[in-house]
Amino acid sequence: MNKLNVRALGLALGIVWSMCIFLLGIFAMSWGWGMKWLESISSFYIGYKATFLGSIIGAIWAFFDAGIGGVLIAWLYNKLNKQ
């Protein structure tokens, strides 16, 4: 059975989640969509707001948050998958 590439999964999850968080900030700023989600997420992504700068700050937090999570998931999967 193949192992997961730890770095690739971390980067992929970091990029995808940061894009989602950035777009949520832009949508909330432009049309008010997802304000409740944004308010909830901003409680642990310090500086995340429904502004362009706030969206960038949230995307940076999200990249590291999901990137570290992806690395941990891949590492644990590879450890548990040993035969």
N, C-alpha and C positions, 0 to 999 in steps of 0.2 A: 504494500500500500504506500502511496506517495505521501510525503510530508508537505505541510503547508509552508510556504515561504513567509517567514515571520515579518520581514521588512515590507514585502509587497502587500500583505493584508493590512498592516498598520497604515501604510500610505494610502491604500485604496479607501479604507474606512474613514481616515482623516480627511481626505479630499471630498468624498461624497457628503459626509456630515457637515463639513464646513460650508459647502455650497448650499446645502439645505438651510442651514442657519442664516447664511447671508441672504438668501432669497426670502426667507420668512421675514427678516428685518426690513427688506425693501418693500415687500408686499404690505406689511403692517404700516410702513411709513406712507406708501402711496394710496392704498385703498382701505386701510384699517383691518385687513384680513389677518386672522391669527393673533390678534392682540393678547388674548388670554394665554395662548401658548408662549408668546414672547415674554409676557410678564412672569410666567412661571419659570421659564428658562433663565431669565435675567436674574433670578434669585440666586443662582450659583455661577453664572457667567458674568462676572463683575464688569460693568461698563456697557453691557449689551442693551441697546435701546433701539427704538424705531426711528433711527436716523441713519444716514449713510456711514458716518464714522462709527456709530454704535454697531451697525451691521458688520463692519470690518473687524471690530474688536470681538464681537461674538463669533465670527468665522475663525479667528485666530484661536480663541478658546476651544472651539469645537474641533479644530484640526488636531490640537494636542490631546484633547479629551478622547476622541474616537481613535486617534492614532495609537495612543498608549493602550486603550482597550483592545484594539485589533492585535497589537503585539502580544498582549497577555493571552488573548483567546487562541492565537496561533501557537504560541509556546506551550500552553496547557494542552491543546489538542495533540500536538506532536509528542508530548510527554505521555499522555494517556493512550496514544495510538501505537506505542512500541510493542513489537511482537517478539 
